[in-house]
Amino acid sequence: MIRTENLTKVYRMGEVEVQALREVNLEIQDGEFIAIIGPSGSGKSTLLNMIGCLDTPTSGAVFIDGIDTGKLSENGLAEIRREKIGFIFQQFNLVHTLNALENVALPMFFAGVKRETRLKRAEELLANVGLGNRIYHKPSEMSGGEQQRVAIARALSNDPEIVIGDEPTGNVDTKTGNTIMDILEGLNKEGRTVIVVTHDAEIAARAGRTKRMRDGRVLD
Amino acid sequence: MIDKFLLAYRSIRERRARSILTVLGIAVGIAAIVALMSVGYGMEEAITGELTGMADMISVMPGKITGHTYVELGSFTDRDVKDLQRISGIKDITAMTYDAAEVEYRNKRAPVFVLGGNAKELGSFYVEPVGIKEGRWLRENDFKGCVIGDRVANDFFDDVIHVNDKLIINGEKFIVVGIFEKASTLYASDVDPHIFLTLHAAKEALQTNEIKYIMVQVYNIDEAEGTAEEIEERINDNHGLDDFANAMTMGSMIEQIGDVFNIIRGVLVGIAAIALVVASIGIMNTMLMSVMERTHEIGVMKAIGAKSSDVLSLFLLESSMVSLVGGVVGCVLGAVAAKVISFGAGTALGIEFGAVVKPEVLLGGMAVAMVVGVLSGFYPARKASRMSPVEAVRYE
C-alpha cells in the first residue's frame, strides 16, 4: 500500500517560493489502477516523483508498504526505485548509447543480475510488448510508440509491484496511446499497482479510480 | 564488472572525436616524459659507457680547473715526464704537445690543430679505439710523416686528402701516411679535426719545446686515484707550486658527468611534468563536459535504480580507460620519438648515441597516466554521482 501524509513540496526559484504540493493525503491500495488528472502545474508530476522516490518531500511523508521513504538513505531509495517501482516517462528517457535489449537489461544490471539471465529476460519482456524483432535497434532508430514500449519493458525488468506512468501517452498518437494503455491494463490485471498521471480524460477513464488535482491539492 | 567496462566503452565510443583528443592529450604528456627521459639516459650511457672503457687513463694538464673554466699555468718539462716514469703502477706515459698551425694542401690554406706525441704511446691511446681507415699509424722515425683525422681529410680543404698526399705544415712538407676512421662521440673532438705527428716532428714544426699534456695509463684501475695524486705531487714539487698540475682520472670524470646528467634529467622531467598537468586539465575538462552532457542520462540511470556508487564507478572507469589507452599510446609514441630524436641529434651533431628506453620509465609513464586519469576523473565523477535524479531527468 502507498500512503502520503500531509505531503508538501516547496520549490524555491530564486526569491519566489512555489508550493507544488500542499498537504496531500492519499492512499493507494495494492493492485489498484489509479489515474491522477489535472491541468499542468497542478502538482501531479511532483506527486508522482515523490511516490516514485525520485524526489524528497519538504514536509510530510510517503509510506510504501509501511516504510517511511523520507527516512531511507540514498542507497535505500535507489533500492526501492530498482526493486519495487517501474517508472515510465513522457519523454521515454531511454539511454541513447544502448540498444533496446541493453536498455531493458540496465535496471537488472544495477540490481546485479547475471548477464545471461538479464539478456534472456530482457528479450522476453521486449517480445511481450511486441518488439521481439527490434531488440538490437537503438532508440534513435525507433518510433515514439516503439520507444515507449521499450521504456515499459524496462520498467518491468525487475518485476516491480508498482508501475508509475508520467503522461505515458503524452508523446504518442491516439492509436499508440491506446496500445500503451492496453499494456498498462494488462499489468494491472497481473496484480500490479498502476499509477498514471494524465490530462487526457479519455485515458483516465480506463483507470479503476480517478483523482483530480489542482494547485497542489488533491480534490475529493 | 565486464558489463561496466562495456557501458564505459560505449560512452567513450559514442563521443569518439572527443575521446580521441583526450587520449592524445594524455599520450603527448606521457610521450614527452618517456622520450625526454630515454634520450637523457641514452646520452648519459653513450658518454659514460665509452669513458668506462678508458677508466685506466689519467689525463694530466698544466693548469687548474676552477668551476667550469680551465686556466693554463704553463707547460711540463722533460724532467716531469722522466719523474713520472718512476711512479709504480704506471703502464704507459705519453707526453704531448699541441698548437694551431697553418696547413696548406693543393694551394689551399687552413688553420689546423697539430698534436705531437711518442708514436707508440699515442698510438695506444687513439689507434685501437678509433681505427685507421687508410694507410698506417706513425712510427717513431716518421720525421716527415703525419696521420690525419677524418674531418681534416674530408672537410677542411677543397679536395679530399688521401694517403701519400703532401701537406705543408708551417712551411714544412709532410706526407700523409695514414687517415683515421671517423671517431665515435667521445673521441670525435680529439681525433677528427687534428693532424698527428711524432713528438720530435711536432716540436720542430710548432717550434716549441713545451709539453702541454700528459696521458698516463695505469695497470690497476682501483689505484688510479692514488696514482693521480702522486703525479700531481711530483710535478708540483718540480715547479715549486701547490696546484700546478691537474691529474684527472676518468672515474672522477664519469662522476662529474653523472651529476650533470642528473640536473639535465631533472629539467627534462620538469618540462614533461608541465605537459602532463596540461593533459590532466584536458581530461578533467573532457570528463566534466561528459558529465554535463549526460546529466539527463545520469538522472535516468538513477531513476531506474542506479546507486550513486554505480554512477561514480562508471565515470571513474571511463576516465581510467581513457587514460590507460593514453598511457599505452604515450609510451609507444615516447619510445619511438626518443629513437627518432636521438637518431636526428646524433646525425646532426655527428655523434653516435641511441636512446635507452628503460622498462621502469615505461611503467612509470603508465602509472602516471593512470593516477592523472583517476584523479582528474574523480571530481566530475563525484559531481555526476551526487545529482538528484529528478533534477537530472528534467535536464535536457
Boltz contact constraints between the chains, C-beta under 6 A:
constraints:
  - contact:
      token1: [A, 49]
      token2: [B, 390]
      max_distance: 6.0
  - contact:
      token1: [A, 54]
      token2: [B, 303]
      max_distance: 6.0
  - contact:
      token1: [A, 54]
      token2: [B, 389]
      max_distance: 6.0
  - contact:
      token1: [A, 54]
      token2: [B, 390]
      max_distance: 6.0
  - contact:
      token1: [A, 55]
      token2: [B, 390]
      max_distance: 6.0
  - contact:
      token1: [A, 74]
      token2: [B, 308]
      max_distance: 6.0
  - contact:
      token1: [A, 75]
      token2: [B, 307]
      max_distance: 6.0
  - contact:
      token1: [A, 78]
      token2: [B, 305]
      max_distance: 6.0
  - contact:
      token1: [A, 78]
      token2: [B, 307]
      max_distance: 6.0
  - contact:
      token1: [A, 81]
      token2: [B, 305]
      max_distance: 6.0
  - contact:
      token1: [A, 82]
      token2: [B, 305]
      max_distance: 6.0
  - contact:
      token1: [A, 87]
      token2: [B, 303]
      max_distance: 6.0
  - contact:
      token1: [A, 93]
      token2: [B, 300]
      max_distance: 6.0
  - contact:
      token1: [A, 95]
      token2: [B, 297]
      max_distance: 6.0
  - contact:
      token1: [A, 97]
      token2: [B, 10]
      max_distance: 6.0
  - contact:
      token1: [A, 97]
      token2: [B, 11]
      max_distance: 6.0
  - contact:
      token1: [A, 97]
      token2: [B, 14]
      max_distance: 6.0
  - contact:
      token1: [A, 107]
      token2: [B, 304]
      max_distance: 6.0
  - contact:
      token1: [A, 107]
      token2: [B, 305]
      max_distance: 6.0
  - contact:
      token1: [A, 109]
      token2: [B, 3]
      max_distance: 6.0
  - contact:
      token1: [A, 110]
      token2: [B, 305]
      max_distance: 6.0
  - contact:
      token1: [A, 110]
      token2: [B, 306]
      max_distance: 6.0
  - contact:
      token1: [A, 110]
      token2: [B, 310]
      max_distance: 6.0
